Amino acid sequence: MRGFDINWNALEGNPLLRHPLYQKYYLKSVGSIEKANVQQDLAGCIPSRDGAAIIAYLSWLIRVATLLEG
């Protein structure tokens, strides 16, 4: 996984792509994602080495959702 501010990506085969929270959001359009739901999921993450990838992904989703706010 690599991430730079708003730009985020995961390489093919990255274990993150099988994480339940990634699976929850990856087929939704950005406009249909409720930022509060992502924030709630982020709040339940453990800030550890194992949780770093999903925390980065959810944080990116929140930043992207914020771009759509009027």
Secondary structure, 3 states (H helix, E strand, C coil): CEEECCEEECCCCCHHHHCHHHHHHCCCCHHHCCHHHHHHHHHCCCCCCCCHHHHHHHHHHHHHHHHCCC
